[in-house]
């Protein structure tokens, strides 16, 4: 991610239970907390960041 978006503030927050959330400018673009959603690939995340940036 840092290679594609050098100015991005990227954080990995350690947790358990397989929960993941990806947010861009405070807007969640991926979240599997309430849904049975597959983990997005890097290309999927980059595409969504570009759409929401």
N, C-alpha and C positions, 0 to 999 in steps of 0.2 A: 504494500500500500504506500509506504513512504517513497518508493521510487516513482510511482505514478503521481502522487500528490505530496510534494516535498513540504509544503506548509501545513499539512494536516496534523492535527493533534490526535494521534492514534493511541488508544489505551486498551490494554488487555486487563480486564478485571477478573481476578481469580474467583471461581465459584465452583459449585458442584451441581449435579443433577442434569447436566446437558443443556442448560439454558444459555441462549445467546441472543444478543441484541446488537444491531448495527444502526447507528443514528447519524444523520447528517444535519448539521446546524440545528440540533435539538429535535429533529423529526425522525421517528423510527422508520427505517425502510425494511428491516428484517427483524422479526421477533418470533421465537417459537415457544414463548412461555405459555400461551393460551391455545396454541394450535399444534397439530402434528405436521410440522413443516421440516423439510430436509434442510441441512446446512447448506447455505449458498456457496458456490465456487467463487474464486477470486474475480473471475471475469464478470460474474453476475453482480457482485458487490461494486466493482468499478463502474459498470454500466449504470447502476442505480445511483451511485454518488454523482456521476456526471449529469444525470437527469434532474437531480435534486439540489445541485450546487448553485 
